[in-house]
Amino acid sequence: MRKFELNNGEKVVFEAEAPSAVLDIMRKQCFYADEDDNDFLRSRALSNTSWSGHTIRYDSRENFAQDLMSAGLLREISNETTDKQ
């Protein structure tokens, strides 16, 4: 498993096989997570675009995660980095 840190107003560290799992983490934190996957992806992309000032695509989970990483909202961290926080 790889470790990631999501920082879009609240820092969350999680383990996943791929960065695209960030959407599952966001769904667990969201009170309106009952939207279907496409609507939820779109709403999170728009919210994070507003938050970061960077365009976040919502055409796929992979592009969404890639854009979060490019915007600095999501990053992969090592065990050493996590232990120091």
Biopython code that builds the backbone (N, CA, C, O; Angstrom):
import numpy as np
from Bio.PDB.StructureBuilder import StructureBuilder

atoms = [
    (1, "MET", "N", (0.837, -1.182, 0.000)),
    (1, "MET", "CA", (0.000, 0.000, 0.000)),
    (1, "MET", "C", (0.879, 1.242, 0.000)),
    (1, "MET", "O", (1.964, 1.266, 0.582)),
    (2, "ARG", "N", (0.385, 2.249, -0.658)),
    (2, "ARG", "CA", (1.060, 3.539, -0.696)),
    (2, "ARG", "C", (0.336, 4.503, 0.247)),
    (2, "ARG", "O", (-0.858, 4.343, 0.502)),
    (3, "LYS", "N", (1.055, 5.499, 0.763)),
    (3, "LYS", "CA", (0.451, 6.489, 1.666)),
    (3, "LYS", "C", (0.315, 7.820, 0.935)),
    (3, "LYS", "O", (1.196, 8.242, 0.186)),
    (4, "PHE", "N", (-0.823, 8.460, 1.184)),
    (4, "PHE", "CA", (-1.130, 9.748, 0.568)),
    (4, "PHE", "C", (-1.621, 10.712, 1.628)),
    (4, "PHE", "O", (-2.148, 10.311, 2.666)),
    (5, "GLU", "N", (-1.436, 11.996, 1.343)),
    (5, "GLU", "CA", (-1.991, 13.040, 2.190)),
    (5, "GLU", "C", (-2.874, 13.936, 1.333)),
    (5, "GLU", "O", (-2.438, 14.467, 0.312)),
    (6, "LEU", "N", (-4.106, 14.095, 1.759)),
    (6, "LEU", "CA", (-5.053, 15.006, 1.126)),
    (6, "LEU", "C", (-5.139, 16.234, 2.013)),
    (6, "LEU", "O", (-5.370, 16.120, 3.217)),
    (7, "ASN", "N", (-4.954, 17.408, 1.424)),
    (7, "ASN", "CA", (-5.035, 18.641, 2.194)),
    (7, "ASN", "C", (-5.870, 19.649, 1.411)),
    (7, "ASN", "O", (-5.341, 20.458, 0.649)),
    (8, "ASN", "N", (-7.164, 19.586, 1.609)),
    (8, "ASN", "CA", (-8.073, 20.539, 0.972)),
    (8, "ASN", "C", (-8.933, 21.216, 2.032)),
    (8, "ASN", "O", (-10.157, 21.297, 1.919)),
    (9, "GLY", "N", (-8.257, 21.693, 3.053)),
    (9, "GLY", "CA", (-8.928, 22.345, 4.172)),
    (9, "GLY", "C", (-8.768, 21.554, 5.451)),
    (9, "GLY", "O", (-8.789, 22.116, 6.546)),
    (10, "GLU", "N", (-8.612, 20.271, 5.316)),
    (10, "GLU", "CA", (-8.380, 19.377, 6.447)),
    (10, "GLU", "C", (-7.415, 18.304, 5.961)),
    (10, "GLU", "O", (-7.641, 17.690, 4.918)),
    (11, "LYS", "N", (-6.345, 18.078, 6.710)),
    (11, "LYS", "CA", (-5.366, 17.067, 6.298)),
    (11, "LYS", "C", (-5.866, 15.677, 6.658)),
    (11, "LYS", "O", (-6.304, 15.423, 7.780)),
    (12, "VAL", "N", (-5.788, 14.792, 5.684)),
    (12, "VAL", "CA", (-6.167, 13.400, 5.880)),
    (12, "VAL", "C", (-5.068, 12.539, 5.276)),
    (12, "VAL", "O", (-4.719, 12.707, 4.108)),
    (13, "VAL", "N", (-4.525, 11.624, 6.059)),
    (13, "VAL", "CA", (-3.535, 10.669, 5.569)),
    (13, "VAL", "C", (-4.249, 9.337, 5.401)),
    (13, "VAL", "O", (-4.981, 8.897, 6.287)),
    (14, "PHE", "N", (-4.029, 8.699, 4.255)),
    (14, "PHE", "CA", (-4.674, 7.421, 3.994)),
    (14, "PHE", "C", (-3.758, 6.523, 3.182)),
    (14, "PHE", "O", (-2.819, 6.988, 2.535)),
    (15, "GLU", "N", (-4.045, 5.238, 3.227)),
    (15, "GLU", "CA", (-3.308, 4.251, 2.447)),
    (15, "GLU", "C", (-4.206, 3.721, 1.348)),
    (15, "GLU", "O", (-5.395, 3.480, 1.557)),
    (16, "ALA", "N", (-3.618, 3.543, 0.168)),
    (16, "ALA", "CA", (-4.377, 3.026, -0.963)),
    (16, "ALA", "C", (-3.403, 2.490, -2.003)),
    (16, "ALA", "O", (-2.207, 2.777, -1.960)),
    (17, "GLU", "N", (-3.927, 1.718, -2.924)),
    (17, "GLU", "CA", (-3.124, 1.188, -4.013)),
    (17, "GLU", "C", (-2.765, 2.268, -5.022)),
    (17, "GLU", "O", (-1.693, 2.226, -5.626)),
    (18, "ALA", "N", (-3.661, 3.238, -5.206)),
    (18, "ALA", "CA", (-3.464, 4.277, -6.218)),
    (18, "ALA", "C", (-4.051, 5.594, -5.719)),
    (18, "ALA", "O", (-4.947, 5.592, -4.874)),
    (19, "PRO", "N", (-3.554, 6.716, -6.232)),
    (19, "PRO", "CA", (-4.073, 8.011, -5.793)),
    (19, "PRO", "C", (-5.552, 8.217, -6.098)),
    (19, "PRO", "O", (-6.209, 9.019, -5.435)),
    (20, "SER", "N", (-6.083, 7.512, -7.085)),
    (20, "SER", "CA", (-7.492, 7.682, -7.441)),
    (20, "SER", "C", (-8.439, 7.245, -6.321)),
    (20, "SER", "O", (-9.629, 7.557, -6.361)),
    (21, "ALA", "N", (-7.923, 6.527, -5.326)),
    (21, "ALA", "CA", (-8.745, 6.132, -4.174)),
    (21, "ALA", "C", (-9.128, 7.328, -3.318)),
    (21, "ALA", "O", (-9.951, 7.197, -2.412)),
    (22, "VAL", "N", (-8.549, 8.486, -3.586)),
    (22, "VAL", "CA", (-8.865, 9.693, -2.832)),
    (22, "VAL", "C", (-10.362, 10.000, -2.889)),
    (22, "VAL", "O", (-10.921, 10.553, -1.942)),
    (23, "LEU", "N", (-10.997, 9.646, -3.978)),
    (23, "LEU", "CA", (-12.428, 9.909, -4.098)),
    (23, "LEU", "C", (-13.216, 9.127, -3.050)),
    (23, "LEU", "O", (-14.206, 9.632, -2.521)),
    (24, "ASP", "N", (-12.791, 7.908, -2.746)),
    (24, "ASP", "CA", (-13.451, 7.119, -1.702)),
    (24, "ASP", "C", (-13.279, 7.772, -0.334)),
    (24, "ASP", "O", (-14.199, 7.764, 0.484)),
    (25, "ILE", "N", (-12.101, 8.335, -0.090)),
    (25, "ILE", "CA", (-11.845, 9.036, 1.171)),
    (25, "ILE", "C", (-12.749, 10.265, 1.266)),
    (25, "ILE", "O", (-13.333, 10.529, 2.317)),
    (26, "MET", "N", (-12.862, 11.004, 0.187)),
    (26, "MET", "CA", (-13.726, 12.189, 0.172)),
    (26, "MET", "C", (-15.181, 11.815, 0.410)),
    (26, "MET", "O", (-15.906, 12.524, 1.108)),
    (27, "ARG", "N", (-15.600, 10.709, -0.166)),
    (27, "ARG", "CA", (-16.993, 10.275, 0.001)),
    (27, "ARG", "C", (-17.291, 9.963, 1.470)),
    (27, "ARG", "O", (-18.380, 10.265, 1.960)),
    (28, "LYS", "N", (-16.332, 9.363, 2.167)),
    (28, "LYS", "CA", (-16.523, 9.036, 3.583)),
    (28, "LYS", "C", (-16.659, 10.293, 4.448)),
    (28, "LYS", "O", (-17.314, 10.262, 5.490)),
    (29, "GLN", "N", (-16.042, 11.396, 4.019)),
    (29, "GLN", "CA", (-16.061, 12.631, 4.787)),
    (29, "GLN", "C", (-17.250, 13.522, 4.462)),
    (29, "GLN", "O", (-17.507, 14.492, 5.174)),
    (30, "CYS", "N", (-17.966, 13.212, 3.413)),
    (30, "CYS", "CA", (-18.978, 14.118, 2.889)),
    (30, "CYS", "C", (-20.375, 13.743, 3.382)),
    (30, "CYS", "O", (-20.748, 12.569, 3.375)),
    (31, "PHE", "N", (-21.144, 14.744, 3.809)),
    (31, "PHE", "CA", (-22.496, 14.476, 4.306)),
    (31, "PHE", "C", (-23.514, 14.292, 3.188)),
    (31, "PHE", "O", (-24.627, 13.838, 3.454)),
    (32, "TYR", "N", (-23.173, 14.628, 1.947)),
    (32, "TYR", "CA", (-24.079, 14.394, 0.827)),
    (32, "TYR", "C", (-23.481, 13.395, -0.160)),
    (32, "TYR", "O", (-23.601, 13.553, -1.375)),
    (33, "ALA", "N", (-22.851, 12.386, 0.371)),
    (33, "ALA", "CA", (-22.145, 11.386, -0.426)),
    (33, "ALA", "C", (-23.074, 10.399, -1.122)),
    (33, "ALA", "O", (-22.603, 9.448, -1.746)),
    (34, "ASP", "N", (-24.383, 10.607, -1.026)),
    (34, "ASP", "CA", (-25.302, 9.687, -1.672)),
    (34, "ASP", "C", (-25.482, 9.994, -3.154)),
    (34, "ASP", "O", (-26.233, 9.299, -3.840)),
    (35, "GLU", "N", (-24.802, 11.028, -3.660)),
    (35, "GLU", "CA", (-24.840, 11.318, -5.088)),
    (35, "GLU", "C", (-24.254, 10.130, -5.850)),
    (35, "GLU", "O", (-23.447, 9.378, -5.303)),
    (36, "ASP", "N", (-24.658, 9.960, -7.106)),
    (36, "ASP", "CA", (-24.032, 8.897, -7.882)),
    (36, "ASP", "C", (-22.578, 9.274, -8.144)),
    (36, "ASP", "O", (-22.188, 10.425, -7.947)),
    (37, "ASP", "N", (-21.773, 8.306, -8.588)),
    (37, "ASP", "CA", (-20.335, 8.513, -8.730)),
    (37, "ASP", "C", (-19.986, 9.694, -9.631)),
    (37, "ASP", "O", (-19.106, 10.485, -9.292)),
    (38, "ASN", "N", (-20.651, 9.823, -10.757)),
    (38, "ASN", "CA", (-20.339, 10.911, -11.683)),
    (38, "ASN", "C", (-20.669, 12.272, -11.081)),
    (38, "ASN", "O", (-19.882, 13.210, -11.210)),
    (39, "ASP", "N", (-21.819, 12.392, -10.428)),
    (39, "ASP", "CA", (-22.195, 13.657, -9.798)),
    (39, "ASP", "C", (-21.258, 14.001, -8.642)),
    (39, "ASP", "O", (-20.871, 15.156, -8.465)),
    (40, "PHE", "N", (-20.901, 12.984, -7.861)),
    (40, "PHE", "CA", (-20.005, 13.224, -6.740)),
    (40, "PHE", "C", (-18.624, 13.652, -7.244)),
    (40, "PHE", "O", (-18.030, 14.584, -6.703)),
    (41, "LEU", "N", (-18.123, 12.991, -8.254)),
    (41, "LEU", "CA", (-16.829, 13.355, -8.836)),
    (41, "LEU", "C", (-16.860, 14.789, -9.346)),
    (41, "LEU", "O", (-15.927, 15.556, -9.109)),
    (42, "ARG", "N", (-17.922, 15.148, -10.041)),
    (42, "ARG", "CA", (-18.053, 16.506, -10.574)),
    (42, "ARG", "C", (-18.123, 17.535, -9.450)),
    (42, "ARG", "O", (-17.456, 18.566, -9.522)),
    (43, "SER", "N", (-18.912, 17.276, -8.420)),
    (43, "SER", "CA", (-19.049, 18.242, -7.330)),
    (43, "SER", "C", (-17.737, 18.406, -6.561)),
    (43, "SER", "O", (-17.395, 19.519, -6.162)),
    (44, "ARG", "N", (-17.014, 17.335, -6.353)),
    (44, "ARG", "CA", (-15.721, 17.424, -5.663)),
    (44, "ARG", "C", (-14.694, 18.145, -6.524)),
    (44, "ARG", "O", (-13.870, 18.899, -6.008)),
    (45, "ALA", "N", (-14.739, 17.920, -7.828)),
    (45, "ALA", "CA", (-13.815, 18.621, -8.737)),
    (45, "ALA", "C", (-14.088, 20.117, -8.708)),
    (45, "ALA", "O", (-13.155, 20.915, -8.617)),
    (46, "LEU", "N", (-15.344, 20.500, -8.783)),
    (46, "LEU", "CA", (-15.690, 21.922, -8.760)),
    (46, "LEU", "C", (-15.317, 22.562, -7.424)),
    (46, "LEU", "O", (-14.806, 23.681, -7.392)),
    (47, "SER", "N", (-15.568, 21.866, -6.339)),
    (47, "SER", "CA", (-15.221, 22.372, -5.018)),
    (47, "SER", "C", (-13.714, 22.559, -4.870)),
    (47, "SER", "O", (-13.258, 23.580, -4.354)),
    (48, "ASN", "N", (-12.949, 21.578, -5.321)),
    (48, "ASN", "CA", (-11.498, 21.661, -5.205)),
    (48, "ASN", "C", (-10.902, 22.655, -6.190)),
    (48, "ASN", "O", (-9.843, 23.225, -5.924)),
    (49, "THR", "N", (-11.560, 22.874, -7.320)),
    (49, "THR", "CA", (-11.138, 23.926, -8.242)),
    (49, "THR", "C", (-11.281, 25.280, -7.559)),
    (49, "THR", "O", (-10.381, 26.116, -7.638)),
    (50, "SER", "N", (-12.409, 25.499, -6.888)),
    (50, "SER", "CA", (-12.623, 26.748, -6.155)),
    (50, "SER", "C", (-11.604, 26.911, -5.036)),
    (50, "SER", "O", (-11.071, 28.000, -4.826)),
    (51, "TRP", "N", (-11.338, 25.839, -4.330)),
    (51, "TRP", "CA", (-10.429, 25.870, -3.191)),
    (51, "TRP", "C", (-8.997, 26.185, -3.629)),
    (51, "TRP", "O", (-8.310, 26.983, -2.991)),
    (52, "SER", "N", (-8.549, 25.555, -4.720)),
    (52, "SER", "CA", (-7.142, 25.639, -5.111)),
    (52, "SER", "C", (-6.845, 26.700, -6.162)),
    (52, "SER", "O", (-5.716, 27.181, -6.259)),
    (53, "GLY", "N", (-7.854, 27.067, -6.949)),
    (53, "GLY", "CA", (-7.610, 27.968, -8.065)),
    (53, "GLY", "C", (-7.063, 27.252, -9.294)),
    (53, "GLY", "O", (-6.743, 27.893, -10.295)),
    (54, "HIS", "N", (-6.954, 25.932, -9.223)),
    (54, "HIS", "CA", (-6.492, 25.104, -10.334)),
    (54, "HIS", "C", (-7.670, 24.316, -10.902)),
    (54, "HIS", "O", (-8.567, 23.912, -10.163)),
    (55, "THR", "N", (-7.662, 24.106, -12.188)),
    (55, "THR", "CA", (-8.714, 23.308, -12.810)),
    (55, "THR", "C", (-8.538, 21.842, -12.440)),
    (55, "THR", "O", (-7.460, 21.272, -12.611)),
    (56, "ILE", "N", (-9.597, 21.246, -11.935)),
    (56, "ILE", "CA", (-9.611, 19.830, -11.570)),
    (56, "ILE", "C", (-10.600, 19.132, -12.489)),
    (56, "ILE", "O", (-11.795, 19.428, -12.472)),
    (57, "ARG", "N", (-10.093, 18.208, -13.287)),
    (57, "ARG", "CA", (-10.955, 17.479, -14.226)),
    (57, "ARG", "C", (-11.772, 16.429, -13.498)),
    (57, "ARG", "O", (-11.373, 15.930, -12.446)),
    (58, "TYR", "N", (-12.924, 16.100, -14.072)),
    (58, "TYR", "CA", (-13.801, 15.085, -13.480)),
    (58, "TYR", "C", (-14.258, 14.059, -14.501)),
    (58, "TYR", "O", (-15.296, 13.421, -14.323)),
    (59, "ASP", "N", (-13.485, 13.898, -15.574)),
    (59, "ASP", "CA", (-13.839, 12.906, -16.587)),
    (59, "ASP", "C", (-13.443, 11.486, -16.183)),
    (59, "ASP", "O", (-13.960, 10.517, -16.740)),
    (60, "SER", "N", (-12.525, 11.355, -15.214)),
    (60, "SER", "CA", (-12.161, 10.044, -14.678)),
    (60, "SER", "C", (-11.540, 10.226, -13.297)),
    (60, "SER", "O", (-11.030, 11.297, -12.968)),
    (61, "ARG", "N", (-11.591, 9.172, -12.500)),
    (61, "ARG", "CA", (-10.980, 9.204, -11.169)),
    (61, "ARG", "C", (-9.481, 9.463, -11.266)),
    (61, "ARG", "O", (-8.910, 10.171, -10.437)),
    (62, "GLU", "N", (-8.856, 8.889, -12.274)),
    (62, "GLU", "CA", (-7.415, 9.030, -12.452)),
    (62, "GLU", "C", (-7.034, 10.477, -12.767)),
    (62, "GLU", "O", (-6.092, 11.012, -12.183)),
    (63, "ASN", "N", (-7.768, 11.117, -13.695)),
    (63, "ASN", "CA", (-7.480, 12.519, -14.025)),
    (63, "ASN", "C", (-7.763, 13.426, -12.841)),
    (63, "ASN", "O", (-7.031, 14.386, -12.596)),
    (64, "PHE", "N", (-8.826, 13.122, -12.108)),
    (64, "PHE", "CA", (-9.171, 13.874, -10.906)),
    (64, "PHE", "C", (-8.003, 13.842, -9.916)),
    (64, "PHE", "O", (-7.573, 14.885, -9.424)),
    (65, "ALA", "N", (-7.494, 12.645, -9.629)),
    (65, "ALA", "CA", (-6.381, 12.491, -8.689)),
    (65, "ALA", "C", (-5.118, 13.166, -9.216)),
    (65, "ALA", "O", (-4.395, 13.811, -8.456)),
    (66, "GLN", "N", (-4.852, 13.023, -10.497)),
    (66, "GLN", "CA", (-3.677, 13.648, -11.096)),
    (66, "GLN", "C", (-3.740, 15.170, -10.942)),
    (66, "GLN", "O", (-2.735, 15.803, -10.620)),
    (67, "ASP", "N", (-4.902, 15.751, -11.168)),
    (67, "ASP", "CA", (-5.056, 17.195, -11.040)),
    (67, "ASP", "C", (-4.953, 17.652, -9.588)),
    (67, "ASP", "O", (-4.407, 18.721, -9.312)),
    (68, "LEU", "N", (-5.471, 16.852, -8.660)),
    (68, "LEU", "CA", (-5.308, 17.181, -7.242)),
    (68, "LEU", "C", (-3.826, 17.208, -6.876)),
    (68, "LEU", "O", (-3.374, 18.069, -6.121)),
    (69, "MET", "N", (-3.082, 16.255, -7.422)),
    (69, "MET", "CA", (-1.648, 16.208, -7.150)),
    (69, "MET", "C", (-0.950, 17.418, -7.776)),
    (69, "MET", "O", (-0.095, 18.034, -7.140)),
    (70, "SER", "N", (-1.300, 17.756, -8.990)),
    (70, "SER", "CA", (-0.692, 18.915, -9.660)),
    (70, "SER", "C", (-0.997, 20.213, -8.915)),
    (70, "SER", "O", (-0.178, 21.132, -8.896)),
    (71, "ALA", "N", (-2.174, 20.282, -8.306)),
    (71, "ALA", "CA", (-2.580, 21.477, -7.568)),
    (71, "ALA", "C", (-1.980, 21.518, -6.160)),
    (71, "ALA", "O", (-2.104, 22.524, -5.461)),
    (72, "GLY", "N", (-1.334, 20.432, -5.746)),
    (72, "GLY", "CA", (-0.731, 20.379, -4.418)),
    (72, "GLY", "C", (-1.697, 19.989, -3.313)),
    (72, "GLY", "O", (-1.366, 20.103, -2.133)),
    (73, "LEU", "N", (-2.886, 19.531, -3.678)),
    (73, "LEU", "CA", (-3.878, 19.128, -2.679)),
    (73, "LEU", "C", (-3.723, 17.671, -2.260)),
    (73, "LEU", "O", (-4.185, 17.277, -1.190)),
    (74, "LEU", "N", (-3.080, 16.881, -3.092)),
    (74, "LEU", "CA", (-2.866, 15.463, -2.827)),
    (74, "LEU", "C", (-1.417, 15.161, -3.124)),
    (74, "LEU", "O", (-0.874, 15.573, -4.149)),
    (75, "ARG", "N", (-0.792, 14.427, -2.201)),
    (75, "ARG", "CA", (0.590, 14.040, -2.451)),
    (75, "ARG", "C", (0.860, 12.680, -1.841)),
    (75, "ARG", "O", (0.248, 12.280, -0.850)),
    (76, "GLU", "N", (1.790, 11.989, -2.460)),
    (76, "GLU", "CA", (2.222, 10.712, -1.911)),
    (76, "GLU", "C", (3.290, 10.999, -0.872)),
    (76, "GLU", "O", (4.173, 11.828, -1.092)),
    (77, "ILE", "N", (3.209, 10.320, 0.252)),
    (77, "ILE", "CA", (4.175, 10.528, 1.324)),
    (77, "ILE", "C", (4.816, 9.194, 1.690)),
    (77, "ILE", "O", (4.256, 8.126, 1.444)),
    (78, "SER", "N", (5.984, 9.282, 2.276)),
    (78, "SER", "CA", (6.679, 8.078, 2.722)),
    (78, "SER", "C", (6.371, 7.835, 4.192)),
    (78, "SER", "O", (5.838, 8.710, 4.875)),
    (79, "ASN", "N", (6.703, 6.667, 4.666)),
    (79, "ASN", "CA", (6.499, 6.350, 6.081)),
    (79, "ASN", "C", (7.257, 7.317, 6.981)),
    (79, "ASN", "O", (6.753, 7.712, 8.032)),
    (80, "GLU", "N", (8.478, 7.703, 6.572)),
    (80, "GLU", "CA", (9.278, 8.617, 7.375)),
    (80, "GLU", "C", (8.581, 9.972, 7.505)),
    (80, "GLU", "O", (8.574, 10.562, 8.586)),
    (81, "THR", "N", (7.997, 10.468, 6.417)),
    (81, "THR", "CA", (7.307, 11.749, 6.449)),
    (81, "THR", "C", (6.105, 11.684, 7.369)),
    (81, "THR", "O", (5.860, 12.612, 8.140)),
    (82, "THR", "N", (5.355, 10.600, 7.296)),
    (82, "THR", "CA", (4.159, 10.436, 8.127)),
    (82, "THR", "C", (4.536, 10.384, 9.605)),
    (82, "THR", "O", (3.855, 10.986, 10.436)),
    (83, "ASP", "N", (5.618, 9.669, 9.945)),
    (83, "ASP", "CA", (6.028, 9.524, 11.332)),
    (83, "ASP", "C", (6.455, 10.843, 11.961)),
    (83, "ASP", "O", (6.343, 11.010, 13.175)),
    (84, "LYS", "N", (6.941, 11.776, 11.160)),
    (84, "LYS", "CA", (7.422, 13.057, 11.671)),
    (84, "LYS", "C", (6.303, 14.053, 11.898)),
    (84, "LYS", "O", (6.524, 15.069, 12.558)),
    (85, "GLN", "N", (5.122, 13.808, 11.383)),
    (85, "GLN", "CA", (4.031, 14.786, 11.477)),
    (85, "GLN", "C", (3.353, 14.751, 12.815)),
    (85, "GLN", "O", (2.416, 15.513, 13.052)),
]
sb = StructureBuilder()
sb.init_structure("model")
sb.init_model(0)
sb.init_chain("A")
sb.init_seg("    ")
for serial, (resi, resn, name, xyz) in enumerate(atoms, 1):
    if name == "N":
        sb.init_residue(resn, " ", resi, " ")
    sb.init_atom(name, np.array(xyz, "f"), 0.0, 1.0, " ", f" {name:<3s}", serial, name[0])
structure = sb.get_structure()
